[in-house]
Amino acid sequence: MNATIAMITFRAMLGRRRALLLLALPALLVVLAVVLRWTGNNDLDISANVLQKFGLATLLPLLALIAGTGVIGPEIDDGQIMYVLTKPIPRQVIVLTKLAVAIVLVAAFSVVPTLLAGLLLTGTTAQLVPAFTVGVLVGGVAYSAVFVALAVLSRNAVTIGLLYALVWETLLGSFAPGAKSASIQQWALSVTDALTPASPVSSSVDLGVAIPLLIAVTAGAAFLAAFRLRSLTIASAE
């Protein structure tokens, strides 16, 4: 971790219009939870469905995409990243710092709202709240790593990330079992499923498969991003 890079990245992320999206999306989840609680439509099935479909499947990937691409993508696009790369800072430190910032943002704007929404909906029933909190957190780490890597690899990272989250995970994942097996959403849901006895929560991926895949994807994406940054330095020198 590099404290200076982290501080500059936080300032840039929270000072742009991206910050409005970071605030608006979780606010919708909390407002929805308040409305459901107020109208009495907060039984276990509805609550689990809201936390899964809205919190885990929609809010989490979108926020991770905003944070993961935002912490490094704009610097690459406008060339400012070259200023950082000229400093005697190992490339892996730059990547890990950017990734850490993205994870903190995801935790603040996705994990915490999911926790609040869960408490409003079900309280401590069936351990649903801690289960989804942990599931969203581990999923957020993996999503952030993948989207940071995409931002380093391509100028079209947002488009590619949306295609993955909305087409692969949401659309194809509803019909193709193979798509579910290669889905960060399902891996995170597997962790959630293991932590709650609630029957509405069910993943098609075994926990023994999901955890190694989450670790492998996170580590692989971070390594790939650091490797690509080395290539950017060489290209600049030429």
N, C-alpha and C positions, 0 to 999 in steps of 0.2 A: 504493500500500500504506500502511496505517496500522498501526504496530507495536502500539499499545494494543489496537485492535480484534482484531488477529490473536492476541495473547496471551490475551485474554479468551475468544475463540472456541476456541482450542486447549484451554484449561483446561476449558471447558464440555463439549467433545466427549469429552475423555479422562477426564472425571470422572463421566460418566453410564453407564447400562447399555448405551448404544450402544457403548461401548468394548469390552464383552465380545463383541459381535457382530463388531466390527472385528478382534478377536484370534482368535475362534473359527473364522471362515470361512477365513482363510488357513492356519490351523493344520491344517485338514482336508486342504488341498491338499498341504502339505508331508508330512504323515503318509502320505497316499496315495502320494506319490512314494517315500518311504522303503520302504513295503511292496512296491511294484512292483519297486524296485531289489533288495530283499532276496530276493524270490521269483524274480528273473530275468525278470520280465514287463515289460521296459523297452526293447523294440526300438523302432525309429524310428516305426513306425506307431502303436503303443500310446502312446508318449510324445507324439507330435504330437496324437493324439486327446485325451489327458488335458489337455494345455496349452490346446487349443482349446475343448473342451467344458466343462471345469471352470474353467480359468483365465480365458479370454477371454470365454466365453459365459455363465458363471454367476457366478463370483466377482467379476469386474470390475463388471458392472452393479449387482449387489446392494450391493457396498461403495461404489460411487459414489452410489447412491441413499441409503444411510445417511449418507454424508458430505455430499453435496450438499444434501439436505433438512435435515440436522441443524445445519449451520452458521448457518442463518438462520430456518428454519421455526418452531422453538419460540419464538424472540424475537418473531416476528410474531403467533403464536397467543396469547401471554400479554401482548402490548402493550409489552414491553421495548424493541422496536425504535424506538419513538417517542422514547425517551431518547437513542438514538444519532442519530436524525434531527434532534433539536434542536441538535446540535452543528454548528459551522461546517465540516462535512466534506462535500465533494462526493459526491453519491449514487453516482457511478461509482467513487469510491475505496472506498466501503463495499462495493459489489458485488465489485469486483476483489479486495479483501482477503478477503472471505468465500470467493470462488472460489479464491484462492490457497491458503487453508487447506484447502479440500476437496481440491484437487489434491495437496497435500503428504500428506494422510491417505491418499488413494488410492495414491500412490506408495509410501508406507511399508507399507501393509497389502495391496496387491494387486500392484504391480510387483515389489517385493523378493521376496515369496513365490513369484511366478511364476519369477523368476530362480533362486531356490534350488531350486525343484522341478525346473526344467529341467536344472540342473547335476547334480542327483541322478539324473535319468533318463537323459540323453544326453550329458552333458559338453559338448564343443564340436562334436559331430557335426552336419554339414550346416548349421552356423550357426543351428540351431533356437533356441537359448537367446537370443542377442541379437535375433533376429527377433521372437520373442514378447515379449521385454522391451520393445522399441520399440513394437510393436503395442498392447500393453496400456497403455503410457504415453500414446500419442496418443489411444487410445480413452477412457482415463480422463479426459483433459482435456475432451473433447467431452461425455462423460456428465456430468461434474461441472457443466459450464456449463448443460446442459439441466435438470438436477435442481435447481440453485440457482434458475434461472428459474421452474421449476414451484413451488418452495417460496414464492416471492414472489407468484406469480400465483394460487395456489389453496391452500386448507387441506387439500385432498385430494391433495397432491403425491405422497405415498407410494403411494397407491392407483393414481394415474395412472401413476406411474413403473413400478410392478410390472406393470400392464397392458401398457405399452409393451415392457418388457424380456422378460416371460414370454409374453405373448400375441402381440404384433406380431412381435418379433424371433425368438422361439423356435418358436411354434406356426405362425403364418401364414408366417413366413420359410421354413419347411420345404416349403411347398406353393405359395406365390405368389411368382413371380419379382419382381413389383413391390414386395413387402414387403422383399425382400432389398436392393433398390436404395435403399430409404429406411431403412437399418439402420446404426446406428453400429457395431454388431458387425461387419458385413460390410466397412465402410470400414476399420476397424482391421485386420481380417483381410487386406484387400488390401495394406496396408502390410507386414504380416508376410510375406505371400506373396512380395512383391517382394524381401525380404531373405534368403530361404532357398530353396535348390534342392530341398528335400524335397518329394516328390510328394504326400504326404498333405495338405499345406497348400495349399488352393486357395480363392480368393474369386471370387464371381460378379460383382464390381464391379471395373472397371479402375482402376489406380492413378491415372491422369490425371483420373478422375472423383472418386475417393475423397478425395484430398487437398484439392481445392477445397471439397468438401462438408464435410469435417471443420473446415476453417477458417471457412467461412460459418456453420455451425451454432453453433460455439463463440462467434464474435463476435456473431452475432445473438441468441443466448440471453443473453449478458452485457449487450448493449444493452437488450434487453427487460426484464431484471430491474432495471436502473438506471432505466429509464423508469417502471416500475411503482412503484418506491420514491418517485419524485416525486409520484405520485398519492396514495400513502399519506400523505405530508406534507400535501398540500392537503386531503384528507379530514379529517385530524386538526384542521387549523386551522378548518374549517367547524364 
